[in-house]
Amino acid sequence: MTLHIRAATDVDLPDIVAILNEAILNTTAVWSLEPTTLDARRAWMMERQAKGMPVLVADLGGCVRGFASYGEFRPWEGYKHSVEHSIYVDAGMRGRGIGRALLAALLEDAGRNGKHVMVAGIDAENTASIRLHAAFGFEEAGRLRQVGRKFGRWLDLLFLQKMLAA
């Protein structure tokens, strides 16, 4: 089977919700504490797409195995050339290159759309994600200590960034 990275559609939303909810319930990849809903993700996707921001899925044999997007880094005009991204991969498919393919597609899209910097906010203990980003040239930009709490423990947020355009 071939992995295809493509724009998400409404049909993909149940899979996106399932992947995200698994991450919410079982990982520190996202610091939400409550599962999301189909309506919430639909609104999120529509908002991203209305702003010209991508919502991509990794399709393997007709099944969504991951999704990714980027959005505004901060909501003020001065930040319009900087974006922050997120990538989520189905639990049973992690470590198989899906996150790598999604990140490559996000970087390509951001460069094509004139973005200058892409930011990643990662749980400082998520070594797999940190290694993935380092492989694409992301560099550590700062650490915020104990700014999040999940599963009864304090979490540090590591910011990584990659310059996209001259």
C-alpha positions in Angstrom: 0.0 0.0 0.0 1.1 3.5 -0.8 0.8 6.4 1.7 -0.9 9.4 0.2 -0.9 12.8 1.9 -4.0 14.8 0.8 -6.3 17.6 2.0 -8.8 16.5 4.6 -12.5 16.4 3.8 -15.6 16.1 6.0 -15.5 12.3 5.4 -12.2 12.2 7.3 -13.5 13.9 10.4 -14.5 10.8 12.3 -11.0 9.3 11.9 -9.4 12.7 12.8 -11.5 12.7 16.0 -10.6 9.1 16.9 -6.9 9.8 16.4 -6.9 13.0 18.4 -9.0 11.5 21.2 -6.7 8.6 21.6 -3.8 11.1 21.9 -5.8 13.2 24.4 -6.6 10.2 26.6 -3.3 8.4 26.5 -0.4 10.7 25.7 1.1 14.1 26.5 1.3 15.0 22.8 -1.7 17.2 23.4 -2.5 18.8 26.7 -6.3 18.7 26.4 -7.9 16.7 29.1 -11.3 16.0 27.6 -12.0 14.2 24.3 -13.1 16.4 21.4 -16.3 16.1 19.4 -17.0 15.8 15.7 -18.7 19.2 15.7 -15.6 20.8 17.4 -13.2 19.3 14.9 -15.5 20.3 12.0 -15.5 23.9 13.2 -11.7 23.7 13.6 -11.2 22.4 10.1 -13.5 24.9 8.5 -11.7 27.8 10.3 -8.3 26.6 9.2 -9.4 26.1 5.6 -11.2 29.5 5.5 -7.8 31.1 6.4 -6.0 29.2 3.7 -4.3 26.9 6.2 -3.9 23.2 5.4 -5.5 20.3 7.1 -3.9 17.2 5.7 -4.4 13.5 6.2 -2.2 10.5 5.7 -4.2 8.0 3.8 -3.0 4.4 3.7 -5.1 2.0 1.7 -8.2 4.2 2.1 -7.7 4.6 5.9 -6.7 7.8 7.6 -3.6 7.0 9.7 -2.7 10.5 10.7 -3.4 14.2 10.3 -1.6 17.5 10.5 -2.2 21.1 10.2 -0.7 24.5 10.8 -2.3 27.7 12.0 -1.5 31.1 13.3 1.4 31.2 15.7 -0.2 34.3 17.4 -3.3 36.1 16.3 -1.7 39.5 15.7 -0.8 40.9 12.3 3.0 41.1 13.1 3.1 37.3 13.3 1.4 36.6 10.0 4.5 35.0 8.5 4.9 32.5 11.4 2.9 29.4 11.9 2.6 26.7 14.6 1.9 23.1 13.5 0.5 19.9 15.0 0.8 16.3 13.8 -1.0 13.3 15.1 -0.6 9.7 14.1 -2.8 6.7 14.8 -1.4 4.8 17.8 -0.9 1.6 15.9 1.0 3.3 13.1 3.5 5.4 15.0 7.2 5.0 14.0 6.4 4.0 10.4 7.2 7.3 8.6 3.7 8.8 8.7 4.6 11.7 10.9 7.7 12.3 8.7 5.5 12.4 5.5 3.0 14.8 7.2 5.7 17.1 8.4 7.4 17.2 5.0 4.0 18.1 3.4 3.4 20.9 6.0 6.8 22.4 5.4 6.3 22.3 1.6 2.9 24.0 1.9 4.2 26.7 4.3 7.1 27.5 2.1 4.9 27.7 -1.0 2.5 30.0 0.9 5.3 32.5 1.9 5.6 31.5 5.6 8.9 32.4 7.2 9.0 30.4 10.4 7.3 27.2 11.5 7.1 26.6 15.3 6.6 23.3 17.1 5.5 23.2 20.8 6.4 19.7 22.1 6.2 18.0 25.5 9.9 18.2 26.5 9.9 14.4 27.2 8.5 13.5 23.8 11.9 12.4 22.4 10.5 10.8 19.3 8.8 14.0 18.2 11.9 16.1 19.1 14.1 13.7 17.0 11.7 13.9 14.1 11.8 17.7 14.1 15.6 17.8 14.4 15.9 15.6 11.3 14.0 18.3 9.4 16.3 21.1 10.7 14.2 22.4 13.6 16.2 23.9 16.4 15.4 24.4 20.0 14.1 28.0 20.6 13.2 27.8 24.3 11.7 25.8 27.2 8.8 26.8 29.4 9.1 24.8 32.6 6.0 23.2 34.2 3.5 25.2 32.2 1.2 22.3 31.7 -0.2 19.5 33.9 -1.5 16.2 32.8 -1.7 12.7 34.3 -0.9 14.1 37.7 2.4 15.6 36.7 3.9 19.0 35.6 5.0 19.2 32.0 7.7 21.3 30.3 6.9 22.8 26.9 9.8 22.8 24.4 9.6 25.2 21.5 11.4 24.3 18.3 11.5 26.4 15.2 12.6 26.2 11.6 13.3 29.1 9.3 11.5 28.5 6.0 12.4 31.5 3.8 15.2 33.9 3.4 
